[in-house]
């Protein structure tokens, strides 16, 4: 057999074998086709990156959420990529309290009657004012006694030591007082605010009784006026001093004073302008009032040893203990 006949025979045998094999595999499914990417994909894209199943040593290869920062923020706040956590506060939340009931404080009232009905003194209206000279010829008025010991009772030795009889008159210009004082030793060496440390007179005057009738304390309508009959003797350098109200304290040169010594003491006349007490007088007006005499028998020391008054209950700082002054027509 020649060469070409052999090649033809081989091809024929192979074809017969393939036909037979194809007949035997008709029941086997076709394999899934492999889809190759288009030519513009890179080799990396084709085969991909396969991570091992074990935890990598480089933590950056693990995708995790950020750890939330525990920062106290208002409840209405939002946070980006962070958990919002409300931290408890050390300050307790306020407890709602009921609203207090608003009540108006009732103002304190000291208003009362216009007179105290205690130790009344009638000031008689004078058609002609007396001459302030220490002589009582032009008076002839009702007399009142000042012999209640209201201070220094242990130093008081009786009526001849310190007591007085006095009269009171008034007109539209002034209040007038005339007093005959019994004093067995006259001692007055002080001036100004210290005249009470020697023989002297004192007038307490309550401008508006009804307004503070129940007020047991001094107020700005209460006046304390001192009168020195003279230094060192009656009639020599007399003066007046206002102690209260403290806001207007000071000497009162407008007060006219005249005094003369007597065998058992001294006589004194005083004219007090109504402006000193800041009042405009009228008949029937009633004021708080007390007339008192201070006494010092110590020639070596200036001090107030005792005081007598026309008002038995007199306490300086309590106008409720004072008497009445009635302006009579």
One Martini backbone bead per residue (centre of mass of N, CA, C, O) as a GRO file, in nm:
protein
  329
    1UNK     BB    1   0.101   0.035   0.021
    2UNK     BB    2   0.069   0.344  -0.013
    3UNK     BB    3   0.098   0.648   0.145
    4UNK     BB    4  -0.187   0.780   0.077
    5UNK     BB    5  -0.356   0.533   0.166
    6UNK     BB    6  -0.283   0.545   0.464
    7UNK     BB    7  -0.398   0.831   0.539
    8UNK     BB    8  -0.689   0.769   0.457
    9UNK     BB    9  -0.734   0.537   0.658
   10UNK     BB   10  -0.692   0.699   0.925
   11UNK     BB   11  -0.914   0.907   0.892
   12UNK     BB   12  -1.146   0.703   0.876
   13UNK     BB   13  -1.109   0.571   1.153
   14UNK     BB   14  -1.144   0.831   1.323
   15UNK     BB   15  -1.429   0.903   1.239
   16UNK     BB   16  -1.565   0.644   1.342
   17UNK     BB   17  -1.489   0.686   1.642
   18UNK     BB   18  -1.637   0.955   1.689
   19UNK     BB   19  -1.921   0.862   1.626
   20UNK     BB   20  -1.938   0.653   1.855
   21UNK     BB   21  -1.891   0.843   2.099
   22UNK     BB   22  -2.130   1.031   2.052
   23UNK     BB   23  -2.348   0.821   2.109
   24UNK     BB   24  -2.264   0.757   2.421
   25UNK     BB   25  -2.296   1.099   2.519
   26UNK     BB   26  -2.604   1.207   2.516
   27UNK     BB   27  -2.657   1.219   2.859
   28UNK     BB   28  -2.462   1.470   2.882
   29UNK     BB   29  -2.418   1.772   2.990
   30UNK     BB   30  -2.342   2.080   2.926
   31UNK     BB   31  -2.118   2.306   2.980
   32UNK     BB   32  -2.036   2.587   3.125
   33UNK     BB   33  -1.969   2.876   3.008
   34UNK     BB   34  -1.696   3.088   2.952
   35UNK     BB   35  -1.672   3.430   3.028
   36UNK     BB   36  -1.507   3.660   2.875
   37UNK     BB   37  -1.384   3.940   2.877
   38UNK     BB   38  -1.322   4.217   2.769
   39UNK     BB   39  -1.039   4.383   2.654
   40UNK     BB   40  -1.058   4.632   2.879
   41UNK     BB   41  -0.976   4.441   3.091
   42UNK     BB   42  -0.794   4.354   3.344
   43UNK     BB   43  -0.638   4.109   3.510
   44UNK     BB   44  -0.750   4.187   3.786
   45UNK     BB   45  -1.047   4.187   3.705
   46UNK     BB   46  -1.062   3.896   3.621
   47UNK     BB   47  -0.948   3.750   3.895
   48UNK     BB   48  -0.907   3.909   4.137
   49UNK     BB   49  -0.930   3.935   4.501
   50UNK     BB   50  -0.820   3.697   4.735
   51UNK     BB   51  -0.899   3.643   5.060
   52UNK     BB   52  -0.827   3.514   5.333
   53UNK     BB   53  -0.976   3.351   5.612
   54UNK     BB   54  -0.779   3.485   5.778
   55UNK     BB   55  -0.656   3.716   5.988
   56UNK     BB   56  -0.507   3.984   5.926
   57UNK     BB   57  -0.224   4.171   6.024
   58UNK     BB   58  -0.375   4.414   5.887
   59UNK     BB   59  -0.623   4.616   6.011
   60UNK     BB   60  -0.697   4.783   5.747
   61UNK     BB   61  -0.853   4.530   5.614
   62UNK     BB   62  -1.076   4.605   5.828
   63UNK     BB   63  -1.422   4.668   5.838
   64UNK     BB   64  -1.529   4.925   6.063
   65UNK     BB   65  -1.682   5.095   6.295
   66UNK     BB   66  -1.679   5.359   6.472
   67UNK     BB   67  -1.616   5.453   6.778
   68UNK     BB   68  -1.805   5.578   7.005
   69UNK     BB   69  -1.841   5.889   7.145
   70UNK     BB   70  -1.883   5.987   7.488
   71UNK     BB   71  -2.087   6.253   7.434
   72UNK     BB   72  -2.244   6.510   7.563
   73UNK     BB   73  -2.562   6.588   7.432
   74UNK     BB   74  -2.820   6.700   7.317
   75UNK     BB   75  -3.115   6.549   7.240
   76UNK     BB   76  -3.131   6.713   6.950
   77UNK     BB   77  -2.882   6.602   6.859
   78UNK     BB   78  -2.647   6.521   6.603
   79UNK     BB   79  -2.441   6.263   6.445
   80UNK     BB   80  -2.148   6.179   6.261
   81UNK     BB   81  -2.035   5.867   6.285
   82UNK     BB   82  -2.189   5.875   6.570
   83UNK     BB   83  -2.276   5.818   6.880
   84UNK     BB   84  -2.544   5.920   7.082
   85UNK     BB   85  -2.480   6.027   7.422
   86UNK     BB   86  -2.635   6.049   7.737
   87UNK     BB   87  -2.521   6.190   8.011
   88UNK     BB   88  -2.520   6.196   8.328
   89UNK     BB   89  -2.586   6.421   8.577
   90UNK     BB   90  -2.496   6.566   8.884
   91UNK     BB   91  -2.745   6.728   8.836
   92UNK     BB   92  -3.044   6.740   8.929
   93UNK     BB   93  -3.349   6.742   8.842
   94UNK     BB   94  -3.591   6.946   8.859
   95UNK     BB   95  -3.860   7.000   9.065
   96UNK     BB   96  -4.172   7.058   9.042
   97UNK     BB   97  -4.326   7.345   9.168
   98UNK     BB   98  -4.549   7.509   9.315
   99UNK     BB   99  -4.692   7.798   9.292
  100UNK     BB  100  -4.694   8.060   9.466
  101UNK     BB  101  -4.897   8.240   9.661
  102UNK     BB  102  -5.010   8.555   9.611
  103UNK     BB  103  -4.964   8.786   9.881
  104UNK     BB  104  -5.052   9.062  10.041
  105UNK     BB  105  -4.912   9.262  10.254
  106UNK     BB  106  -5.021   9.393  10.534
  107UNK     BB  107  -5.023   9.691  10.636
  108UNK     BB  108  -4.907   9.872  10.884
  109UNK     BB  109  -5.102  10.024  11.146
  110UNK     BB  110  -5.095  10.335  11.365
  111UNK     BB  111  -5.372  10.427  11.370
  112UNK     BB  112  -5.563  10.669  11.565
  113UNK     BB  113  -5.628  10.876  11.773
  114UNK     BB  114  -5.581  11.238  11.844
  115UNK     BB  115  -5.561  11.133  12.151
  116UNK     BB  116  -5.464  11.020  12.494
  117UNK     BB  117  -5.579  11.127  12.765
  118UNK     BB  118  -5.297  11.254  12.891
  119UNK     BB  119  -5.196  11.505  13.060
  120UNK     BB  120  -5.338  11.773  13.003
  121UNK     BB  121  -5.271  12.076  12.809
  122UNK     BB  122  -5.355  12.416  12.805
  123UNK     BB  123  -5.343  12.636  12.536
  124UNK     BB  124  -5.368  12.976  12.533
  125UNK     BB  125  -5.490  13.224  12.364
  126UNK     BB  126  -5.309  13.516  12.246
  127UNK     BB  127  -5.358  13.844  12.168
  128UNK     BB  128  -5.099  13.907  12.340
  129UNK     BB  129  -4.782  13.881  12.357
  130UNK     BB  130  -4.536  13.815  12.552
  131UNK     BB  131  -4.274  13.922  12.728
  132UNK     BB  132  -3.934  13.826  12.699
  133UNK     BB  133  -3.809  13.857  13.057
  134UNK     BB  134  -3.905  13.675  13.325
  135UNK     BB  135  -4.181  13.815  13.356
  136UNK     BB  136  -4.536  13.746  13.475
  137UNK     BB  137  -4.745  13.989  13.437
  138UNK     BB  138  -4.862  13.876  13.131
  139UNK     BB  139  -5.031  13.619  13.215
  140UNK     BB  140  -5.250  13.445  13.402
  141UNK     BB  141  -5.244  13.129  13.388
  142UNK     BB  142  -5.261  12.816  13.391
  143UNK     BB  143  -5.131  12.572  13.607
  144UNK     BB  144  -4.856  12.332  13.596
  145UNK     BB  145  -4.705  12.037  13.699
  146UNK     BB  146  -4.347  11.931  13.757
  147UNK     BB  147  -4.307  11.623  13.974
  148UNK     BB  148  -4.221  11.377  13.808
  149UNK     BB  149  -4.010  11.115  13.835
  150UNK     BB  150  -3.817  10.990  13.533
  151UNK     BB  151  -3.517  11.043  13.653
  152UNK     BB  152  -3.309  10.983  13.911
  153UNK     BB  153  -3.442  10.913  14.196
  154UNK     BB  154  -3.180  10.883  14.381
  155UNK     BB  155  -3.115  11.212  14.335
  156UNK     BB  156  -3.381  11.295  14.449
  157UNK     BB  157  -3.485  11.545  14.722
  158UNK     BB  158  -3.729  11.701  14.606
  159UNK     BB  159  -3.899  11.987  14.530
  160UNK     BB  160  -3.649  12.178  14.598
  161UNK     BB  161  -3.455  12.042  14.396
  162UNK     BB  162  -3.698  11.957  14.170
  163UNK     BB  163  -3.936  12.178  14.018
  164UNK     BB  164  -4.262  12.284  13.861
  165UNK     BB  165  -4.437  12.568  13.722
  166UNK     BB  166  -4.666  12.610  13.437
  167UNK     BB  167  -4.728  12.786  13.124
  168UNK     BB  168  -4.953  12.807  12.825
  169UNK     BB  169  -4.925  12.957  12.499
  170UNK     BB  170  -5.081  13.105  12.191
  171UNK     BB  171  -5.025  13.166  11.842
  172UNK     BB  172  -4.958  13.194  11.504
  173UNK     BB  173  -4.634  13.204  11.575
  174UNK     BB  174  -4.638  13.065  11.879
  175UNK     BB  175  -4.499  12.909  12.160
  176UNK     BB  176  -4.563  12.952  12.514
  177UNK     BB  177  -4.339  12.954  12.808
  178UNK     BB  178  -4.382  12.947  13.171
  179UNK     BB  179  -4.138  12.901  13.446
  180UNK     BB  180  -4.123  12.785  13.787
  181UNK     BB  181  -3.819  12.695  13.943
  182UNK     BB  182  -3.705  12.453  14.163
  183UNK     BB  183  -3.358  12.514  14.284
  184UNK     BB  184  -3.091  12.474  14.513
  185UNK     BB  185  -2.892  12.428  14.248
  186UNK     BB  186  -2.716  12.591  14.000
  187UNK     BB  187  -2.613  12.394  13.698
  188UNK     BB  188  -2.439  12.537  13.400
  189UNK     BB  189  -2.165  12.435  13.156
  190UNK     BB  190  -2.317  12.387  12.893
  191UNK     BB  191  -2.348  12.326  12.534
  192UNK     BB  192  -2.561  12.250  12.315
  193UNK     BB  193  -2.603  11.905  12.312
  194UNK     BB  194  -2.514  11.923  12.647
  195UNK     BB  195  -2.740  12.074  12.827
  196UNK     BB  196  -2.856  11.819  12.987
  197UNK     BB  197  -2.594  11.831  13.196
  198UNK     BB  198  -2.787  12.051  13.305
  199UNK     BB  199  -2.981  12.296  13.379
  200UNK     BB  200  -3.305  12.226  13.223
  201UNK     BB  201  -3.518  12.205  12.942
  202UNK     BB  202  -3.802  12.002  12.805
  203UNK     BB  203  -3.954  11.932  12.480
  204UNK     BB  204  -4.220  11.730  12.376
  205UNK     BB  205  -4.330  11.672  12.023
  206UNK     BB  206  -4.629  11.568  11.851
  207UNK     BB  207  -4.754  11.633  11.547
  208UNK     BB  208  -4.897  11.328  11.486
  209UNK     BB  209  -5.090  11.127  11.663
  210UNK     BB  210  -5.276  10.944  11.477
  211UNK     BB  211  -5.059  10.822  11.276
  212UNK     BB  212  -4.878  10.705  11.558
  213UNK     BB  213  -5.033  10.595  11.812
  214UNK     BB  214  -4.900  10.274  11.799
  215UNK     BB  215  -4.601  10.393  11.813
  216UNK     BB  216  -4.308  10.280  12.004
  217UNK     BB  217  -4.157  10.531  11.844
  218UNK     BB  218  -3.965  10.731  11.684
  219UNK     BB  219  -4.029  10.998  11.457
  220UNK     BB  220  -4.036  11.267  11.224
  221UNK     BB  221  -4.284  11.397  11.422
  222UNK     BB  222  -4.068  11.410  11.650
  223UNK     BB  223  -3.975  11.627  11.930
  224UNK     BB  224  -3.655  11.753  12.081
  225UNK     BB  225  -3.629  12.023  12.312
  226UNK     BB  226  -3.379  12.237  12.439
  227UNK     BB  227  -3.328  12.446  12.747
  228UNK     BB  228  -3.114  12.709  12.839
  229UNK     BB  229  -3.114  12.960  13.084
  230UNK     BB  230  -2.793  12.941  13.137
  231UNK     BB  231  -2.428  13.043  13.114
  232UNK     BB  232  -2.387  12.993  13.449
  233UNK     BB  233  -2.653  13.164  13.457
  234UNK     BB  234  -2.944  13.294  13.465
  235UNK     BB  235  -2.948  13.481  13.152
  236UNK     BB  236  -2.669  13.352  13.052
  237UNK     BB  237  -2.654  13.230  12.755
  238UNK     BB  238  -2.898  13.129  12.619
  239UNK     BB  239  -3.041  12.815  12.478
  240UNK     BB  240  -3.119  12.609  12.184
  241UNK     BB  241  -3.187  12.245  12.123
  242UNK     BB  242  -3.215  12.000  11.863
  243UNK     BB  243  -3.229  11.643  11.863
  244UNK     BB  244  -3.526  11.600  11.740
  245UNK     BB  245  -3.471  11.524  11.455
  246UNK     BB  246  -3.166  11.417  11.340
  247UNK     BB  247  -3.181  11.554  11.047
  248UNK     BB  248  -3.224  11.856  11.224
  249UNK     BB  249  -3.005  11.899  11.405
  250UNK     BB  250  -2.970  12.178  11.639
  251UNK     BB  251  -2.965  12.491  11.666
  252UNK     BB  252  -3.219  12.752  11.795
  253UNK     BB  253  -3.218  13.091  11.760
  254UNK     BB  254  -3.536  13.151  11.728
  255UNK     BB  255  -3.539  13.099  12.020
  256UNK     BB  256  -3.675  13.264  12.297
  257UNK     BB  257  -3.488  13.366  12.599
  258UNK     BB  258  -3.571  13.412  12.955
  259UNK     BB  259  -3.386  13.465  13.271
  260UNK     BB  260  -3.420  13.444  13.636
  261UNK     BB  261  -3.332  13.458  13.950
  262UNK     BB  262  -3.411  13.303  14.261
  263UNK     BB  263  -3.429  13.198  14.589
  264UNK     BB  264  -3.536  12.885  14.468
  265UNK     BB  265  -3.423  12.960  14.158
  266UNK     BB  266  -3.617  13.008  13.855
  267UNK     BB  267  -3.709  13.201  13.571
  268UNK     BB  268  -3.885  13.121  13.252
  269UNK     BB  269  -3.897  13.223  12.905
  270UNK     BB  270  -4.065  13.103  12.596
  271UNK     BB  271  -4.021  13.125  12.232
  272UNK     BB  272  -4.175  12.906  11.984
  273UNK     BB  273  -4.171  12.859  11.679
  274UNK     BB  274  -4.361  12.665  11.466
  275UNK     BB  275  -4.122  12.591  11.272
  276UNK     BB  276  -3.980  12.392  11.464
  277UNK     BB  277  -4.249  12.185  11.425
  278UNK     BB  278  -4.393  12.209  11.150
  279UNK     BB  279  -4.658  12.402  11.203
  280UNK     BB  280  -5.013  12.492  11.165
  281UNK     BB  281  -5.210  12.647  11.368
  282UNK     BB  282  -5.517  12.562  11.554
  283UNK     BB  283  -5.800  12.552  11.694
  284UNK     BB  284  -5.804  12.223  11.850
  285UNK     BB  285  -5.538  12.127  11.842
  286UNK     BB  286  -5.344  11.817  11.882
  287UNK     BB  287  -5.061  11.718  12.083
  288UNK     BB  288  -4.783  11.590  12.172
  289UNK     BB  289  -4.670  11.610  12.532
  290UNK     BB  290  -4.376  11.738  12.724
  291UNK     BB  291  -4.261  11.863  13.046
  292UNK     BB  292  -3.916  11.921  13.153
  293UNK     BB  293  -3.658  11.878  13.418
  294UNK     BB  294  -3.319  11.923  13.461
  295UNK     BB  295  -3.061  11.804  13.701
  296UNK     BB  296  -2.764  11.965  13.862
  297UNK     BB  297  -2.542  11.946  14.169
  298UNK     BB  298  -2.259  11.917  14.027
  299UNK     BB  299  -1.977  12.122  14.024
  300UNK     BB  300  -1.755  11.900  13.897
  301UNK     BB  301  -1.995  11.776  13.704
  302UNK     BB  302  -2.133  11.694  13.392
  303UNK     BB  303  -2.478  11.603  13.452
  304UNK     BB  304  -2.761  11.394  13.470
  305UNK     BB  305  -2.938  11.326  13.763
  306UNK     BB  306  -3.233  11.443  13.693
  307UNK     BB  307  -3.603  11.411  13.629
  308UNK     BB  308  -3.891  11.608  13.564
  309UNK     BB  309  -4.259  11.584  13.506
  310UNK     BB  310  -4.596  11.611  13.387
  311UNK     BB  311  -4.537  11.306  13.299
  312UNK     BB  312  -4.535  11.004  13.448
  313UNK     BB  313  -4.481  10.811  13.170
  314UNK     BB  314  -4.229  10.920  13.057
  315UNK     BB  315  -4.070  10.831  12.739
  316UNK     BB  316  -3.874  10.931  12.504
  317UNK     BB  317  -3.899  10.672  12.281
  318UNK     BB  318  -4.229  10.688  12.369
  319UNK     BB  319  -4.512  10.852  12.264
  320UNK     BB  320  -4.729  10.678  12.424
  321UNK     BB  321  -4.627  10.834  12.708
  322UNK     BB  322  -4.747  11.089  12.641
  323UNK     BB  323  -4.918  11.378  12.620
  324UNK     BB  324  -5.124  11.670  12.596
  325UNK     BB  325  -5.184  11.937  12.351
  326UNK     BB  326  -5.419  12.212  12.366
  327UNK     BB  327  -5.567  12.438  12.151
  328UNK     BB  328  -5.705  12.715  12.289
  329UNK     BB  329  -5.942  12.988  12.264
   0.00000   0.00000   0.00000
